Amino acid sequence: MTPAVEQLVRETMELTGAETPQLLEDDAPVLSEEALSLAEGDGRGGGPETGTGFYLVGIIGGKDVGKSALVNALVGRAITAITSHGPGTESVVAYAHATREPALRALLEREVPGQFRVVTHDSPHLLRQVLLDLPDIDSHWTNHLQVTRAMLRHMLYPVWVQSIEKYADRQPQEMLSRVAAGNAAQNFVFCLNKVDQVDERRTEGRADVSQVPPAAAEIREDFAQRIARTLGLASPPEVFLVSALNPERYDLPRLRRMLAQQKTDAVVRQSKELAVRRQDRTLLAWLNEQRLGERAARLARLYQEAEELVAARIGVPLLEEAIPQILEDPANRLAMADEVLRRRVARWPLVNLVHTLLSPLLAVWRSNVGAGGRVGAGGAAALVESYVEQATRHRTGLAAAGGIGPEQGGLASLVQTTFAQLRQSQPVVATLYGDQKLWENMSADAATNSLVRALASAVERQRAAALEQLAGRHGVVAPLFRWLLTVGALLWFPFIQPVLAGFLAIPDLTFGPSDWRRLGGLVVSVVSGEALLKNVTFLIIWFTVIWLSLRWGTQRRLARLLSRWRSADYPDPSLNLTTQTVQWTDNLLAPLRQAAERMTDVANRAKALEKLSGAAA
């Protein structure tokens, strides 16, 4: 069989749980890959004349059909014992060229150890052909059947023999059907032995020894029709009418001449190709019986139904309630803004003192607004879990499958009841979710924790990204501007500006003694308690205004950044809470989706291989 077909069958068995087709069973009486590689050349690059390659021609039949006598008649000498009672042929008798004996013995010793006998010849025209006599296929002895089944796996050219009185037996026909499942009917030779039993003109020395008795001709036609029905052939095959006790009569001389001619490499190669095609057709027929297209359609419908149910019961409360609330949570926004602001004001001299003094007030404010007030205690995970549970708890109704009431509600309960409903309506869900039973408490809790971790990680990444994008700017002009507005203001307003103003107000400045006294008085007035108090009040207002402007700018930039992250087409999905939630719900349905996709793929490949096989045929 071709690797593509075998692989497809293996995948189908894994997906559907179907039993192994008979063709692939370890003890199936069908042609093996080894027989196909052994039949041509030596399998190691040698030619037919110098190598060890050979092909097997086996006489197969039930008890008392005259197999051993037929073998002796074909060979022209007694190589196997003829018995009409008892167990009959008990081991394999092989008739082979002496040069093939070592390789043949190795094969027989591996397959039927101690249950074979090799008779050699030196006929050059039968160098690669090995003729076998096998135990009965309908034997009551188990070891006889095991020997025959083992050799059938290596037999490229079976000679199927039945006798006139037993040709309609059912058991041989069933065995023929199994053997032909792995080999082409064109490689078989069909014989009806003991024709002389229906020959009413049993006279010796007739002029026409090949003439077939009318009764035997009718039996042959019936036997051929039975074979055609068993193998599904378009037309009845040729059946040789022989009598092993009268080797010169009927069709036996013609059969002997046919088997006495060694098959060429081209013929053997063609026989191998026919056998492979037959195996492929058998496996494709098995695939057709599995109704893969219907299975794929059912799984696709199941996945669509599950997707709609999960979206309605789980996705809606998360995407329409929990995620917007997390993004709009005041405490979360304040925490992000404060962290960015802390980084920004650290580069502003004196303004950072204002931020330090106001930090306790900001912390109290954050702790009293929104569910994000828990951020300080439990971090992003507490924020996410709070809103997720709040959004899903009131959506949880009494679940008939799990008996979960609203008091136990939450996302885990929604997951559990949703998949319990799916499992109850579609039993295949239990198989597909064998490793992740979401209708059970432990698996549902694990799935919920997975979402909480994913969203909390996204929130943490948002904070880190906001900090990097909003507080990570550096330059040359900005530091000068910050120093001018802070240290420059501290020097200018309390000291430089009053002194300079007073100095410029002195008329006719000559820097005489009186002028210096006036300047000294001006300096004393600038550093007086009253002046300093006024300047300190003004500077507090000044630096507070700077701090407020920085805070307002931070919040405005953060709002724009969060708005971009909320967009579904934002290039970085790791910062998008909606995308993280959708990916999580997709993961919940992954076993269903993967099974539907694989089944569809297998069905399409089976259909393509069936078309290819039909075209090749």
Helices and strands as residue ranges (DSSP letters): H 3-16, G 22-24, H 33-38, E 55-61, H 67-75, E 92-97, G 98-100, H 101-111, E 116-121, G 124-126, E 129-133, H 142-152, E 157-163, H 170-180, G 185-187, E 189-193, G 195-198, H 214-231, E 239-241, H 252-259, H 265-289, H 292-310, I 311-315, H 316-317, I 318-322, H 323-328, H 330-345, H 351-366, G 371-374, H 375-393, G 406-408, H 411-425, H 428-432, H 441-471, H 477-485, H 487-491, I 492-496, H 497-505, H 513-526, H 529-566, G 573-575, H 577-588, H 590-616
